[in-house]
Amino acid sequence: MQSVKSSSMILNQGRAINILGITASITIIIEILIVGFNINVVIFQSIACAVCFFTGLIGVKIGIYQTYQQVFYYPVIVLLCFSLWLVFTILSFLFQMSLYSSNNKEKIIICAVWTFVSVFGTGLLVRFFIDAVRLSNSMKQIEEKQEIPFLGVLLSENVSSEFDSIPTNAYNETKEKDYVQI
């Protein structure tokens, strides 16, 4: 049951990050149509959207194909997306504040919408990072116990046999210990 939960969690997170990228892209298009084209703001917002789409596609791929090794990299990918998203949304917000500091209501509304999208996206990515770290830690604990990973993937090279640690002459030593002299 845990296999279905973890893979669907990653899949849903990937889809949610893609929706975040779509929402940010729509915000960029509306901003260009209403306020006008500013190269710096559009570049920073477009990079943030591209990072979201890339991370979302990786999350969907990991959720669908359920690869064991990629789950360990998922927290790093989400952390990278979070960091890049935060940097580029802050930069675009600063450029917006310097450019749209007039009393035009349309510009202020667009800036407020982008601020809401960036704050919501930051909170969403923090939540996904926490979930990804929890998932990765639980998989590491299962790997340390040498149980079958809950994503259903057998790692033949990492899982050792229980007989590998027994020395070759162990059979003779145990026979001698089993007999008690009376």
C-alpha distance (Angstrom), angle and dihedral (degrees) to the residues before:
residue distance angle dihedral
M1 . . .
Q2 3.80 . .
S3 3.81 89.8 .
V4 3.78 92.1 61.5
K5 3.81 92.4 45.0
S6 3.80 95.8 50.5
S7 3.79 97.0 43.8
S8 3.80 92.6 45.5
M9 3.82 89.7 47.0
I10 3.82 91.4 55.5
L11 3.80 91.1 43.2
N12 3.81 92.3 51.0
Q13 3.80 91.5 46.5
G14 3.79 90.4 52.1
R15 3.79 90.7 50.1
A16 3.81 91.7 47.5
I17 3.81 91.1 51.5
N18 3.83 88.7 50.5
I19 3.82 89.5 51.4
L20 3.80 88.3 50.5
G21 3.81 89.3 53.2
I22 3.82 91.3 48.5
T23 3.81 91.1 49.3
A24 3.79 91.5 49.7
S25 3.82 90.4 47.8
I26 3.80 91.1 52.1
T27 3.80 89.0 49.3
I28 3.81 89.9 52.7
I29 3.81 92.1 50.3
I30 3.81 92.1 48.5
E31 3.79 89.9 47.5
I32 3.81 91.9 52.0
L33 3.80 91.9 48.1
I34 3.81 97.0 46.1
V35 3.79 106.5 29.6
G36 3.77 103.3 23.0
F37 3.77 138.5 -112.2
N38 3.78 118.9 -54.4
I39 3.79 111.3 175.4
N40 3.82 97.3 -150.4
V41 3.80 96.0 48.9
V42 3.80 93.2 44.3
I43 3.81 93.1 48.1
F44 3.81 93.4 50.2
Q45 3.78 93.0 45.6
S46 3.81 92.2 45.4
I47 3.80 91.7 51.8
A48 3.82 89.7 50.5
C49 3.82 89.7 50.8
A50 3.81 92.5 47.6
V51 3.80 90.7 51.0
C52 3.81 89.5 51.9
F53 3.80 92.9 49.4
F54 3.81 91.8 48.0
T55 3.80 93.0 48.8
G56 3.79 91.6 44.7
L57 3.79 92.3 52.3
I58 3.80 91.1 49.9
G59 3.82 90.4 48.9
V60 3.81 91.4 50.3
K61 3.82 90.4 47.5
I62 3.81 92.4 50.6
G63 3.81 91.1 45.9
I64 3.81 94.1 49.9
Y65 3.79 101.5 40.1
Q66 3.82 94.8 34.9
T67 3.79 95.7 -147.5
Y68 3.76 111.7 -177.0
Q69 3.81 99.3 -147.9
Q70 3.81 94.5 48.9
V71 3.80 92.0 57.4
F72 3.81 88.2 67.1
Y73 3.82 89.5 55.1
Y74 3.81 94.0 46.0
P75 3.85 94.9 85.4
V76 3.80 89.9 51.3
I77 3.80 91.1 49.6
V78 3.81 92.3 48.7
L79 3.82 91.0 46.2
L80 3.80 90.2 50.7
C81 3.80 90.5 49.1
F82 3.80 90.7 47.8
S83 3.80 92.3 49.9
L84 3.80 94.8 47.0
W85 3.81 92.0 43.1
L86 3.80 91.0 51.4
V87 3.81 94.6 47.1
F88 3.80 95.9 47.0
T89 3.80 95.6 42.4
I90 3.80 90.8 50.4
L91 3.81 90.8 48.5
S92 3.80 92.2 48.6
F93 3.81 90.5 46.1
L94 3.81 91.0 52.6
F95 3.80 91.4 49.1
Q96 3.79 90.2 47.3
M97 3.79 92.1 51.1
S98 3.79 91.7 50.3
L99 3.81 93.6 46.8
Y100 3.79 102.1 36.6
S101 3.78 99.9 43.4
S102 3.79 91.3 121.0
N103 3.78 125.5 105.0
N104 3.80 93.5 -104.2
K105 3.82 106.8 131.5
E106 3.81 94.6 -151.9
K107 3.78 92.3 56.8
I108 3.79 92.1 47.0
I109 3.82 91.6 49.2
I110 3.82 92.0 50.0
C111 3.80 90.3 48.6
A112 3.82 89.9 49.4
V113 3.82 92.0 49.4
W114 3.81 91.9 50.0
T115 3.80 90.0 47.2
F116 3.81 90.2 52.1
V117 3.82 91.9 48.1
S118 3.81 91.7 48.7
V119 3.82 94.7 46.8
F120 3.81 91.8 45.4
G121 3.81 90.7 47.4
T122 3.79 91.7 49.0
G123 3.80 91.3 52.4
L124 3.79 91.0 46.4
L125 3.80 92.9 50.7
V126 3.82 91.9 47.7
R127 3.81 89.1 53.5
F128 3.82 91.1 48.5
F129 3.79 91.3 49.3
I130 3.81 91.2 52.8
D131 3.83 90.8 49.1
A132 3.81 91.9 46.8
V133 3.81 92.1 51.6
R134 3.82 91.0 49.0
L135 3.80 91.1 49.7
S136 3.79 92.5 47.5
N137 3.82 92.3 48.4
S138 3.79 93.0 49.6
M139 3.80 89.8 50.2
K140 3.80 90.7 50.5
Q141 3.80 90.2 52.1
I142 3.78 90.6 51.0
E143 3.79 90.8 48.1
E144 3.81 90.5 51.3
K145 3.80 89.6 53.5
Q146 3.84 87.9 50.1
E147 3.76 92.1 -128.5
I148 3.76 123.1 144.1
P149 3.80 108.3 -80.4
F150 3.78 112.6 -108.0
L151 3.78 92.8 -124.5
G152 3.78 87.6 70.1
V153 3.79 98.0 -115.4
L154 3.78 118.9 131.7
L155 3.78 114.7 -144.9
S156 3.75 104.4 -154.7
E157 3.80 94.2 179.1
N158 3.83 95.6 48.5
V159 3.79 100.6 39.7
S160 3.77 111.0 76.9
S161 3.74 126.2 -158.4
E162 3.77 118.4 -104.3
F163 3.80 89.0 -124.5
D164 3.83 94.7 58.6
S165 3.80 93.1 84.7
I166 3.82 95.2 50.6
P167 3.82 113.3 97.0
T168 3.79 117.7 -124.9
N169 3.80 94.0 -114.0
A170 3.79 93.7 48.8
Y171 3.79 92.1 104.2
N172 3.80 91.9 61.3
E173 3.80 93.4 46.1
T174 3.78 93.3 50.6
K175 3.81 92.4 48.6
E176 3.76 91.6 54.8
K177 3.79 92.0 48.9
D178 3.80 93.4 48.6
Y179 3.82 93.7 59.7
V180 3.73 114.4 78.8
Q181 3.76 117.6 -159.9
I182 3.75 114.5 -134.3
